[in-house]
Amino acid sequence: MSGRASRNTPPLGSIFPAQPASSAHPTSSQKLRPAPPSKASKMSTVLFNPQATAWHQRQAMWRPLAKQATQKATDLTSMPPPSNMDADQLGQWANVAAREGVHNEVFWNIMTTRAKQLTSSMESTEIALFLNAIARVRRTDKELFQMLAPVIRKKMIYFSSIYLAMVLAAYAKAGVYDVSLMSAYVREIQARLQEFQTPVELSMLINALAKLHVYDKDLFDRLAAQVLFRMKEESFHIRELSVIAGAFARVNHLHPALFDAIAERARITIAEAYPLELARMIHAYAKVGRNAPDLFEVCIHYAAEKLLFMSPSELATTAFAFGQIREVISEEQLPILQLIFDKVRQSSVTSIALFHPKDISSFLMTYARWRLPFEHGELITVIDRVFALKGRFQQCVPDLVSVLWSISLLVRHTWEEGDSSSGASVVRACQYLLVSNLDVLTAAMAKNQLNMTAIVRIVDSFAAVRSCNRELLDAVHGSFVRRYEELDPFAASLLFDNFTLLGYNPEEDFMLLLSDKMAEGKDREPGTRPAALDPTYGQDEEEDNGRTNDDREDDEPGQDDTSGNNDAASTAAAAPPSPSPQPPQPAQLNGQMLRTAGERGLREPEDGTVGSARVGRVTVHSNG
């Protein structure tokens, strides 16, 4: 064969596959190799020659080993075992898992364990990516944060501005406050303040400092000046503007020029804002006392427009966010704010079939806490939904206790406003709801599944509508004897008042035990109230500051089976159950019971108190 022919011969095995090992001699087809296809016929060769197609596929899939080792993590299906990851892979794969919304507890425990093993070898990028990932999925391991603190201090000069902001935001969401780390952060920010230039960096940094209560007046003045300067160069979205305003309001730092500039810039993108961002904006201006009436009305208008398109969890969160505004705005603005609560209530009742137990608990607690008006017919509709979800509530008794207590508070409020036949129907429906769940509550108390605060609230709920029997007293008595030291003296006073109101003899052994417990709290300052009476007790603040759309949790509710028997509330409205006492008359409700309830009534929330509008959120405290 000529040299020209040999140069045109393709590499061995490029077209025809290699023969198996059992073939000792080449065939005639292997000896007569065809010439490689020309450019004109290359496509037809690939399409119609399956062997050539396989060859091209192998060529396309081949990568050098060095590139495979450093290939960017993009798909969880190709993720290696966490025990085999180095620090770089750990940060990348954690970021991918957070972006994909992986909330598996076992997975994140394994990833966190591996991070603890690699702490000393992690660089700035890897630390920032991993901490940002676990913060986005709301995972908190304080031991890991404490282990990383000295590493971050040592390598802080190598962190870019965005990584500094990401790490500080992760510490804020986890609620971990390290004094030496925060001191180093303040010095680093003061030295490199001009490096923070983008809206995301500035909003994330300022919000994290405020949440951790790392406040220095000169530093926040410089941060305000930097934001004003960057507003001339960057387009700030209302998302970042609301976060910045909320952070300055959190530390009570009024910078008039900054707040005026934010109000002016916010109008550009206000139509794109979420109701939570609008509520944050209103709350910030009201808290620092910066009057912006036009901004207030525009925010209310756009928030009301978006309520019809919100999920149940978003409705509950929005109600709580605007409820916080009631604590800081003037009385003249309350009627305008009430428009939001009316629309949230109407939208929620209309779509109540989509609400899950957590959504109902958060929604009702908000309206009970701020004594917001609730129509009798709408309250019965909510009670119907609670009956429909009875099986689901039995699996989460704390949510059931919260719902029962909130409904009892709303019943008190409606009867305080006036007497009506529809109000009596609500009382009977509430009575039936309480009695039908009594077996679940007593079983949970017998198994010590409820804390004493929840037990006090159960008794308070039954006392509100005069629906009680010996079974409840025995269950509370048993829990009280087993956990005597856990009961607060003033909570014991509340139990004593409620059982006395229900007609129990103060000379019974259990009532005498309560009296002894009450005697321990005689030295308490007058006017203080037990924590069990505070609707905000044991709840978490909705911290949504600084979160992007990718980071926002979308808990879209599924369609629950509502085809079951939902006639319980209508039956309750017709007649109370046999184990329950006769329903109280309006005069009784407006008499001793409501006077006692009024004396024990809701404490006006103090500034900074929080509630559980969206579950699973982390409250940030300066003491960690």
C-alpha positions as a printed NumPy array, in Angstrom:
array([[  0.   ,   0.   ,   0.   ],
       [  1.317,   3.431,  -0.917],
       [  2.32 ,   6.105,   1.578],
       [ -0.644,   8.244,   0.502],
       [ -3.009,   5.384,   1.298],
       [ -1.4  ,   4.824,   4.695],
       [ -1.755,   8.502,   5.569],
       [ -5.463,   8.324,   4.712],
       [ -5.972,   5.298,   6.936],
       [ -7.774,   6.185,  10.198],
       [ -6.448,   5.009,  13.561],
       [ -6.954,   1.4  ,  14.434],
       [-10.364,   0.837,  15.997],
       [-11.677,   4.295,  15.1  ],
       [-14.469,   2.936,  12.912],
       [-14.625,  -0.76 ,  13.731],
       [-14.604,  -1.878,  17.36 ],
       [-11.813,  -4.023,  18.738],
       [-12.234,  -7.781,  18.452],
       [-12.831,  -9.775,  21.6  ],
       [ -9.946, -11.639,  23.177],
       [-11.158, -14.984,  21.801],
       [-10.429, -13.851,  18.21 ],
       [ -6.797, -14.821,  17.495],
       [ -6.572, -13.724,  13.848],
       [ -7.923, -10.541,  12.218],
       [-10.717, -10.925,   9.713],
       [-10.634,  -9.748,   6.139],
       [-12.832,  -6.769,   7.002],
       [-10.212,  -5.593,   9.467],
       [ -7.438,  -5.79 ,   6.873],
       [ -9.361,  -3.73 ,   4.321],
       [ -9.934,  -0.57 ,   6.317],
       [-12.038,   2.058,   4.543],
       [-10.841,   5.639,   4.14 ],
       [-12.126,   8.178,   6.689],
       [-15.277,  10.036,   5.656],
       [-14.963,  13.391,   3.952],
       [-16.362,  16.565,   5.439],
       [-19.377,  16.377,   3.135],
       [-20.287,  12.864,   4.23 ],
       [-19.301,  13.137,   7.898],
       [-22.844,  13.814,   9.092],
       [-24.308,  10.931,   7.12 ],
       [-21.595,   8.632,   8.438],
       [-22.433,   9.525,  12.027],
       [-26.173,   9.198,  11.483],
       [-26.206,   5.942,   9.566],
       [-23.193,   4.108,  10.989],
       [-23.955,   2.983,  14.553],
       [-20.329,   2.047,  15.133],
       [-19.163,   5.52 ,  14.153],
       [-21.871,   7.037,  16.343],
       [-20.586,   5.103,  19.348],
       [-17.057,   6.265,  18.591],
       [-18.111,   9.93 ,  18.464],
       [-20.022,   9.509,  21.707],
       [-16.953,   8.086,  23.413],
       [-14.862,  10.956,  22.094],
       [-17.371,  13.53 ,  23.35 ],
       [-17.545,  11.97 ,  26.817],
       [-13.797,  11.743,  27.306],
       [-12.209,  14.287,  29.639],
       [ -8.751,  14.479,  31.16 ],
       [ -8.568,  13.108,  34.686],
       [ -7.39 ,  16.446,  36.058],
       [-10.503,  18.193,  34.733],
       [-12.792,  15.509,  36.118],
       [-11.376,  16.057,  39.602],
       [-12.1  ,  19.802,  39.544],
       [-15.343,  19.682,  37.571],
       [-17.927,  22.089,  38.96 ],
       [-20.729,  20.533,  41.02 ],
       [-24.026,  20.934,  39.197],
       [-26.091,  17.754,  39.623],
       [-26.752,  15.932,  42.885],
       [-26.947,  12.584,  41.083],
       [-23.169,  12.669,  40.55 ],
       [-22.297,  13.815,  44.069],
       [-19.564,  11.71 ,  45.726],
       [-19.966,  10.429,  49.3  ],
       [-19.402,  13.277,  51.788],
       [-16.712,  11.235,  53.532],
       [-14.639,  11.394,  50.323],
       [-15.059,  15.139,  49.721],
       [-12.31 ,  17.655,  50.19 ],
       [-13.045,  21.175,  51.429],
       [-13.608,  22.57 ,  47.926],
       [-16.068,  19.829,  46.974],
       [-17.862,  20.132,  50.299],
       [-18.58 ,  23.821,  49.767],
       [-19.715,  23.345,  46.17 ],
       [-21.99 ,  20.371,  46.832],
       [-23.505,  21.984,  49.916],
       [-24.336,  25.024,  47.814],
       [-25.971,  22.828,  45.15 ],
       [-28.015,  20.945,  47.755],
       [-29.243,  24.189,  49.299],
       [-30.165,  25.568,  45.886],
       [-32.114,  22.386,  45.094],
       [-34.014,  22.649,  48.377],
       [-32.651,  19.528,  50.085],
       [-33.84 ,  19.532,  53.716],
       [-32.998,  15.947,  54.664],
       [-31.721,  15.999,  58.231],
       [-29.493,  12.942,  57.835],
       [-27.827,  14.408,  54.745],
       [-27.003,  17.7  ,  56.431],
       [-25.782,  15.962,  59.58 ],
       [-23.302,  13.988,  57.463],
       [-22.218,  17.135,  55.613],
       [-21.778,  19.017,  58.888],
       [-19.742,  16.182,  60.379],
       [-17.441,  16.255,  57.364],
       [-17.108,  20.032,  57.671],
       [-15.965,  19.648,  61.28 ],
       [-13.282,  17.227,  60.112],
       [-12.042,  19.708,  57.488],
       [-12.322,  22.887,  59.562],
       [ -8.612,  23.662,  59.724],
       [ -8.113,  23.191,  55.966],
       [-11.102,  25.226,  54.748],
       [-10.362,  28.437,  52.869],
       [-12.449,  31.595,  52.607],
       [-14.521,  30.474,  49.612],
       [-15.269,  27.078,  51.114],
       [-16.262,  28.518,  54.496],
       [-18.558,  31.097,  52.919],
       [-20.265,  28.613,  50.593],
       [-20.85 ,  25.988,  53.261],
       [-22.132,  28.364,  55.948],
       [-24.371,  30.094,  53.431],
       [-25.772,  26.701,  52.38 ],
       [-26.692,  25.527,  55.861],
       [-28.149,  28.948,  56.651],
       [-30.405,  28.792,  53.595],
       [-31.855,  25.441,  54.666],
       [-32.188,  26.65 ,  58.264],
       [-29.728,  24.186,  59.762],
       [-27.901,  25.294,  62.885],
       [-24.897,  23.579,  64.423],
       [-23.45 ,  25.956,  66.985],
       [-20.46 ,  23.708,  67.557],
       [-19.464,  24.071,  63.895],
       [-19.841,  27.859,  64.03 ],
       [-17.692,  28.   ,  67.153],
       [-15.042,  25.778,  65.552],
       [-14.917,  27.99 ,  62.463],
       [-14.706,  31.29 ,  64.367],
       [-10.903,  31.189,  64.974],
       [-10.31 ,  30.009,  61.402],
       [-12.345,  32.933,  60.057],
       [-10.477,  35.418,  62.254],
       [ -7.148,  34.068,  61.04 ],
       [ -8.056,  34.18 ,  57.334],
       [-10.389,  37.185,  57.356],
       [ -8.064,  39.354,  55.264],
       [ -8.443,  36.863,  52.404],
       [-12.248,  37.06 ,  52.363],
       [-13.815,  39.094,  49.574],
       [-16.578,  41.543,  50.43 ],
       [-19.377,  39.183,  49.375],
       [-17.878,  36.317,  51.385],
       [-17.575,  38.534,  54.454],
       [-21.256,  39.406,  54.125],
       [-22.291,  35.774,  53.541],
       [-20.443,  34.483,  56.602],
       [-21.788,  37.219,  58.859],
       [-25.33 ,  36.579,  57.588],
       [-24.934,  32.868,  58.364],
       [-23.898,  33.646,  61.941],
       [-26.876,  35.977,  62.27 ],
       [-29.367,  33.363,  61.056],
       [-27.851,  30.757,  63.369],
       [-27.973,  33.152,  66.302],
       [-24.326,  32.508,  67.21 ],
       [-22.56 ,  35.493,  68.749],
       [-18.791,  35.231,  69.192],
       [-17.369,  38.346,  70.85 ],
       [-13.851,  38.069,  69.449],
       [-15.13 ,  37.276,  65.953],
       [-17.549,  40.211,  65.966],
       [-14.81 ,  42.561,  67.156],
       [-12.589,  41.401,  64.314],
       [-15.482,  41.853,  61.893],
       [-16.077,  45.445,  62.963],
       [-12.399,  46.296,  62.464],
       [-12.351,  44.582,  59.058],
       [-15.518,  46.325,  57.871],
       [-14.256,  49.718,  58.979],
       [-11.008,  49.167,  57.086],
       [-12.64 ,  47.814,  53.904],
       [-15.995,  49.585,  53.828],
       [-15.461,  50.904,  50.301],
       [-15.278,  47.327,  48.977],
       [-18.985,  46.757,  49.72 ],
       [-20.548,  48.189,  46.588],
       [-23.443,  46.038,  45.344],
       [-26.96 ,  46.292,  46.832],
       [-26.88 ,  42.617,  47.849],
       [-23.602,  42.963,  49.736],
       [-24.667,  46.118,  51.546],
       [-28.128,  44.862,  52.509],
       [-26.794,  41.491,  53.67 ],
       [-24.03 ,  43.092,  55.732],
       [-26.183,  45.752,  57.407],
       [-28.984,  43.316,  58.156],
       [-26.598,  40.782,  59.724],
       [-25.003,  43.425,  61.939],
       [-28.419,  44.561,  63.134],
       [-29.664,  41.045,  63.839],
       [-26.564,  40.274,  65.885],
       [-26.904,  43.629,  67.7  ],
       [-23.404,  44.598,  66.611],
       [-24.061,  48.317,  66.786],
       [-21.619,  51.178,  66.544],
       [-23.002,  54.631,  65.765],
       [-20.028,  55.752,  63.7  ],
       [-20.037,  52.492,  61.752],
       [-23.734,  52.78 ,  60.883],
       [-23.275,  56.41 ,  59.871],
       [-20.517,  55.317,  57.497],
       [-22.683,  52.471,  56.2  ],
       [-25.5  ,  54.939,  55.518],
       [-23.102,  57.201,  53.634],
       [-21.866,  54.247,  51.581],
       [-25.435,  53.246,  50.679],
       [-26.255,  56.809,  49.623],
       [-23.126,  56.924,  47.485],
       [-23.849,  53.583,  45.788],
       [-27.443,  54.642,  45.076],
       [-25.992,  57.035,  42.517],
       [-24.324,  54.147,  40.685],
       [-26.506,  51.089,  41.371],
       [-30.194,  50.275,  40.931],
       [-31.478,  49.292,  44.357],
       [-34.573,  47.072,  44.302],
       [-37.215,  47.525,  46.98 ],
       [-36.133,  44.14 ,  48.34 ],
       [-32.73 ,  45.511,  49.318],
       [-34.166,  48.874,  50.342],
       [-36.655,  47.287,  52.749],
       [-33.915,  45.164,  54.304],
       [-31.656,  48.187,  54.813],
       [-34.467,  50.283,  56.291],
       [-35.517,  47.431,  58.565],
       [-31.952,  46.927,  59.791],
       [-31.498,  50.59 ,  60.696],
       [-34.875,  50.536,  62.46 ],
       [-33.907,  47.405,  64.379],
       [-30.989,  49.216,  66.021],
       [-33.044,  52.459,  66.314],
       [-30.589,  54.403,  64.187],
       [-32.356,  57.217,  62.349],
       [-30.42 ,  58.633,  59.408],
       [-32.837,  61.161,  57.839],
       [-31.041,  61.462,  54.503],
       [-30.926,  57.684,  54.071],
       [-34.6  ,  57.146,  54.903],
       [-35.657,  59.949,  52.562],
       [-33.579,  58.463,  49.748],
       [-35.011,  54.986,  50.379],
       [-38.573,  56.311,  50.256],
       [-37.866,  58.005,  46.938],
       [-36.097,  55.019,  45.359],
       [-38.664,  52.503,  46.612],
       [-41.374,  53.959,  44.388],
       [-39.552,  52.73 ,  41.279],
       [-39.918,  49.016,  42.065],
       [-42.694,  49.053,  44.655],
       [-45.099,  47.255,  42.31 ],
       [-42.731,  44.244,  42.298],
       [-42.538,  43.942,  46.086],
       [-43.856,  41.075,  48.173],
       [-46.291,  42.019,  50.951],
       [-43.648,  41.036,  53.516],
       [-41.228,  43.556,  52.039],
       [-43.912,  46.229,  52.068],
       [-44.736,  45.439,  55.687],
       [-41.054,  45.65 ,  56.592],
       [-40.832,  49.044,  54.937],
       [-43.866,  50.412,  56.807],
       [-42.649,  49.02 ,  60.119],
       [-39.181,  50.548,  59.7  ],
       [-40.458,  54.064,  59.038],
       [-42.997,  53.878,  61.848],
       [-40.474,  52.571,  64.361],
       [-37.886,  55.31 ,  63.782],
       [-40.606,  57.963,  63.637],
       [-39.912,  59.071,  60.083],
       [-43.225,  60.255,  58.701],
       [-43.939,  59.056,  55.159],
       [-47.747,  58.984,  54.763],
       [-47.692,  58.64 ,  50.986],
       [-45.374,  55.639,  51.18 ],
       [-47.611,  54.049,  53.828],
       [-50.75 ,  54.273,  51.701],
       [-48.997,  53.054,  48.555],
       [-47.56 ,  50.045,  50.395],
       [-50.981,  49.14 ,  51.796],
       [-52.508,  49.415,  48.329],
       [-49.985,  47.131,  46.619],
       [-50.004,  44.63 ,  49.483],
       [-53.795,  44.316,  49.322],
       [-53.615,  43.682,  45.586],
       [-51.371,  40.626,  46.014],
       [-53.317,  38.852,  48.759],
       [-55.556,  36.977,  46.331],
       [-52.534,  35.219,  44.827],
       [-50.886,  34.065,  48.06 ],
       [-50.643,  30.566,  49.524],
       [-51.995,  29.769,  53.021],
       [-48.556,  29.973,  54.637],
       [-47.915,  33.32 ,  52.942],
       [-51.269,  34.659,  54.147],
       [-50.449,  33.685,  57.728],
       [-47.001,  35.256,  57.459],
       [-48.411,  38.456,  55.983],
       [-50.995,  38.764,  58.749],
       [-48.287,  38.531,  61.393],
       [-45.992,  40.979,  59.594],
       [-48.696,  43.627,  59.44 ],
       [-49.738,  42.799,  62.996],
       [-46.324,  43.957,  64.182],
       [-47.001,  47.301,  62.529],
       [-49.945,  47.866,  64.894],
       [-47.451,  48.217,  67.729],
       [-45.642,  51.212,  66.229],
       [-48.012,  53.204,  63.996],
       [-50.271,  56.016,  65.117],
       [-53.96 ,  55.569,  65.858],
       [-54.895,  57.667,  62.824],
       [-53.373,  55.039,  60.533],
       [-55.049,  52.008,  62.136],
       [-58.216,  52.175,  59.973],
       [-56.094,  52.013,  56.817],
       [-54.123,  49.093,  58.22 ],
       [-57.334,  47.27 ,  59.112],
       [-58.004,  46.937,  55.381],
       [-55.15 ,  44.431,  55.144],
       [-56.434,  42.321,  58.037],
       [-59.937,  42.213,  56.59 ],
       [-58.648,  41.079,  53.212],
       [-56.297,  38.493,  54.737],
       [-59.152,  37.083,  56.811],
       [-61.511,  36.937,  53.844],
       [-58.908,  35.341,  51.574],
       [-57.992,  32.817,  54.247],
       [-61.566,  31.804,  54.973],
       [-62.289,  31.511,  51.254],
       [-59.337,  29.154,  50.758],
       [-59.525,  27.455,  54.167],
       [-59.764,  24.031,  52.48 ],
       [-56.101,  24.432,  51.477],
       [-54.856,  25.223,  54.985],
       [-52.69 ,  22.735,  56.869],
       [-52.567,  22.523,  60.698],
       [-49.466,  24.74 ,  60.903],
       [-51.092,  27.369,  58.689],
       [-54.282,  27.421,  60.765],
       [-52.297,  27.672,  63.997],
       [-50.22 ,  30.634,  62.791],
       [-53.175,  32.403,  61.2  ],
       [-55.439,  32.161,  64.269],
       [-52.669,  33.062,  66.706],
       [-52.038,  36.325,  64.868],
       [-55.698,  37.364,  65.045],
       [-55.961,  36.309,  68.69 ],
       [-52.781,  38.106,  69.718],
       [-53.787,  41.502,  68.368],
       [-57.518,  41.058,  69.096],
       [-58.377,  41.489,  65.442],
       [-62.076,  41.252,  64.553],
       [-63.287,  37.887,  63.286],
       [-66.822,  37.379,  62.007],
       [-68.829,  34.646,  63.722],
       [-69.704,  32.842,  60.507],
       [-66.094,  32.907,  59.358],
       [-64.922,  31.526,  62.696],
       [-67.359,  28.61 ,  62.383],
       [-65.944,  27.934,  58.905],
       [-62.465,  27.708,  60.42 ],
       [-63.77 ,  25.355,  63.125],
       [-65.208,  23.162,  60.368],
       [-61.736,  22.917,  58.84 ],
       [-60.226,  21.976,  62.21 ],
       [-62.741,  19.134,  62.466],
       [-61.843,  17.993,  58.943],
       [-58.153,  17.868,  59.908],
       [-58.712,  16.15 ,  63.253],
       [-56.525,  13.198,  62.301],
       [-53.702,  15.51 ,  61.233],
       [-53.972,  17.567,  64.421],
       [-53.753,  14.431,  66.559],
       [-50.292,  13.838,  65.104],
       [-49.152,  17.288,  66.25 ],
       [-50.794,  18.038,  69.591],
       [-48.93 ,  21.358,  70.219],
       [-50.528,  22.786,  67.066],
       [-53.908,  21.534,  68.275],
       [-53.417,  23.28 ,  71.625],
       [-52.462,  26.501,  69.854],
       [-55.545,  26.366,  67.626],
       [-57.936,  25.61 ,  70.504],
       [-56.51 ,  28.403,  72.62 ],
       [-56.623,  30.919,  69.768],
       [-60.246,  30.046,  68.997],
       [-61.176,  30.466,  72.662],
       [-59.532,  33.904,  72.71 ],
       [-61.397,  34.93 ,  69.562],
       [-64.664,  33.738,  71.118],
       [-63.979,  35.939,  74.137],
       [-63.289,  38.926,  71.926],
       [-66.449,  38.481,  69.862],
       [-68.624,  38.206,  72.97 ],
       [-67.012,  41.26 ,  74.502],
       [-68.099,  43.223,  71.452],
       [-71.782,  42.352,  71.85 ],
       [-74.393,  39.625,  72.113],
       [-75.948,  37.886,  69.146],
       [-77.418,  34.543,  68.194],
       [-74.521,  33.89 ,  65.854],
       [-72.146,  34.459,  68.75 ],
       [-73.939,  31.785,  70.779],
       [-73.516,  29.398,  67.857],
       [-69.786,  30.075,  67.853],
       [-69.618,  29.28 ,  71.566],
       [-71.45 ,  25.977,  71.084],
       [-69.199,  25.059,  68.153],
       [-66.13 ,  25.863,  70.241],
       [-67.495,  23.761,  73.113],
       [-68.006,  20.776,  70.865],
       [-64.539,  21.196,  69.343],
       [-62.901,  21.207,  72.768],
       [-64.808,  18.196,  74.096],
       [-64.223,  16.166,  70.932],
       [-60.461,  16.605,  71.35 ],
       [-60.382,  16.051,  75.114],
       [-59.258,  12.432,  74.809],
       [-56.294,  13.447,  72.638],
       [-55.277,  16.19 ,  75.061],
       [-55.529,  14.032,  78.176],
       [-53.544,  11.241,  76.505],
       [-50.789,  13.712,  75.601],
       [-50.715,  14.995,  79.189],
       [-50.473,  11.444,  80.532],
       [-47.46 ,  10.797,  78.282],
       [-45.79 ,  14.109,  79.273],
       [-45.859,  15.266,  75.641],
       [-46.961,  18.797,  76.595],
       [-45.138,  21.368,  78.672],
       [-46.874,  23.139,  81.535],
       [-47.491,  26.224,  79.419],
       [-49.547,  24.166,  76.968],
       [-51.48 ,  22.56 ,  79.835],
       [-52.319,  25.971,  81.28 ],
       [-53.566,  27.087,  77.876],
       [-55.755,  23.984,  77.562],
       [-57.475,  24.758,  80.861],
       [-57.845,  28.404,  79.879],
       [-59.489,  27.356,  76.599],
       [-62.065,  25.164,  78.358],
       [-62.774,  27.839,  80.948],
       [-63.426,  30.439,  78.262],
       [-66.602,  28.65 ,  77.139],
       [-67.434,  26.9  ,  80.442],
       [-66.805,  23.482,  78.923],
       [-65.072,  21.217,  81.411],
       [-65.45 ,  17.882,  83.194],
       [-63.742,  15.741,  85.771],
       [-61.566,  14.017,  83.186],
       [-59.726,  17.254,  82.42 ],
       [-59.171,  18.024,  86.097],
       [-57.766,  14.549,  86.748],
       [-55.403,  14.793,  83.761],
       [-54.119,  18.214,  84.841],
       [-53.796,  16.991,  88.416],
       [-51.644,  14.053,  87.3  ],
       [-49.366,  16.258,  85.21 ],
       [-49.072,  18.772,  88.028],
       [-48.044,  16.135,  90.571],
       [-45.456,  14.605,  88.238],
       [-43.974,  17.959,  87.24 ],
       [-44.563,  20.14 ,  90.271],
       [-41.355,  22.153,  89.896],
       [-42.104,  23.14 ,  86.296],
       [-45.219,  25.136,  87.143],
       [-44.865,  28.891,  87.547],
       [-46.63 ,  30.3  ,  90.647],
       [-48.681,  32.697,  88.574],
       [-49.551,  29.935,  86.123],
       [-50.796,  28.016,  89.165],
       [-52.873,  31.075,  90.005],
       [-54.373,  30.979,  86.537],
       [-55.243,  27.287,  86.919],
       [-56.809,  27.969,  90.301],
       [-58.946,  30.816,  88.928],
       [-60.109,  28.785,  85.944],
       [-61.047,  25.701,  87.947],
       [-62.814,  27.873,  90.51 ],
       [-64.713,  29.547,  87.676],
       [-65.767,  26.107,  86.453],
       [-67.277,  25.299,  89.847],
       [-64.659,  23.139,  91.515],
       [-64.339,  23.216,  95.287],
       [-61.317,  25.259,  96.438],
       [-60.908,  22.796,  99.325],
       [-60.104,  19.83 ,  97.08 ],
       [-56.61 ,  18.402,  97.375],
       [-55.569,  19.567,  93.916],
       [-56.847,  23.077,  94.521],
       [-54.941,  23.191,  97.803],
       [-51.772,  22.155,  95.992],
       [-52.309,  25.005,  93.557],
       [-52.758,  27.374,  96.485],
       [-49.434,  26.257,  97.947],
       [-47.744,  26.859,  94.607],
       [-49.348,  30.294,  94.354],
       [-47.878,  31.219,  97.722],
       [-44.381,  30.88 ,  96.283],
       [-44.988,  33.855,  93.983],
       [-46.235,  36.406,  96.492],
       [-43.016,  38.397,  96.237],
       [-43.439,  38.953,  92.494],
       [-43.891,  42.55 ,  91.37 ],
       [-47.538,  43.539,  90.932],
       [-48.806,  43.677,  87.381],
       [-46.509,  40.964,  86.033],
       [-48.168,  38.074,  84.292],
       [-47.228,  34.444,  83.717],
       [-45.585,  33.654,  80.42 ],
       [-48.338,  31.16 ,  79.634],
       [-50.786,  34.033,  79.129],
       [-48.677,  35.699,  76.457],
       [-49.749,  34.588,  72.956],
       [-46.195,  35.212,  71.774],
       [-44.647,  32.861,  74.336],
       [-42.475,  30.184,  72.763],
       [-42.858,  31.456,  69.216],
       [-40.264,  32.383,  66.605],
       [-39.948,  35.587,  64.667],
       [-40.361,  35.483,  60.929],
       [-36.898,  36.462,  59.793],
       [-37.078,  36.853,  56.04 ],
       [-34.626,  39.71 ,  55.706],
       [-32.041,  39.528,  53.016],
       [-33.37 ,  36.445,  51.299],
       [-33.429,  36.219,  47.538],
       [-36.08 ,  34.546,  45.422],
       [-33.975,  31.382,  45.165],
       [-33.568,  31.365,  48.943],
       [-37.219,  31.979,  49.694],
       [-39.051,  28.924,  50.967],
       [-42.081,  28.075,  48.85 ],
       [-44.24 ,  25.861,  51.014],
       [-47.059,  25.414,  48.557],
       [-49.86 ,  23.536,  50.312],
       [-51.271,  20.425,  48.731],
       [-54.905,  19.588,  48.257],
       [-56.124,  17.937,  51.442],
       [-58.887,  15.39 ,  51.381],
       [-61.939,  17.354,  52.425],
       [-64.44 ,  14.723,  51.372],
       [-64.797,  13.411,  54.935],
       [-67.521,  14.214,  57.385],
       [-67.369,  17.93 ,  58.071],
       [-70.698,  18.215,  59.831],
       [-69.248,  18.414,  63.321],
       [-69.449,  22.173,  63.652],
       [-72.981,  22.337,  62.307],
       [-73.955,  19.625,  64.787],
       [-72.313,  21.642,  67.528],
       [-74.261,  24.713,  66.524],
       [-77.489,  22.771,  66.843],
       [-76.838,  21.23 ,  70.276],
       [-73.902,  20.661,  72.614],
       [-72.626,  17.123,  73.24 ],
       [-73.967,  15.188,  76.182],
       [-70.716,  15.14 ,  78.234],
       [-70.486,  18.923,  78.068],
       [-72.371,  21.326,  80.329],
       [-75.144,  23.38 ,  78.858],
       [-73.862,  26.278,  76.735],
       [-73.587,  29.511,  78.666],
       [-76.074,  32.242,  78.087],
       [-74.939,  35.639,  76.789],
       [-75.367,  37.176,  80.215],
       [-73.067,  34.567,  81.687],
       [-70.455,  35.115,  79.031],
       [-70.484,  38.864,  79.482],
       [-70.442,  38.547,  83.244],
       [-67.966,  36.947,  85.564],
       [-66.141,  34.865,  82.974],
       [-65.331,  37.708,  80.625],
       [-64.468,  40.047,  83.464],
       [-61.988,  37.477,  84.692],
       [-60.73 ,  36.964,  81.172],
       [-60.398,  40.709,  80.759],
       [-58.316,  40.938,  83.914],
       [-56.122,  38.186,  82.525],
       [-56.409,  39.614,  79.025],
       [-53.731,  39.837,  76.409],
       [-50.7  ,  41.808,  77.375],
       [-49.875,  44.58 ,  74.992],
       [-46.865,  43.196,  73.089],
       [-43.632,  44.894,  73.926],
       [-41.398,  46.179,  71.219],
       [-39.361,  43.363,  69.834],
       [-41.679,  40.505,  70.857],
       [-42.108,  37.889,  68.235],
       [-44.596,  35.335,  66.982],
       [-44.825,  32.25 ,  64.794],
       [-46.318,  33.519,  61.548],
       [-44.089,  31.048,  59.435],
       [-42.787,  27.936,  61.226],
       [-39.231,  26.697,  61.524],
       [-37.672,  30.143,  61.489],
       [-34.74 ,  31.125,  63.684],
       [-34.85 ,  33.979,  66.188],
       [-31.528,  35.771,  66.436],
       [-30.309,  36.838,  69.874],
       [-27.104,  38.571,  70.7  ],
       [-26.213,  36.014,  73.359],
       [-26.483,  33.135,  70.909]])
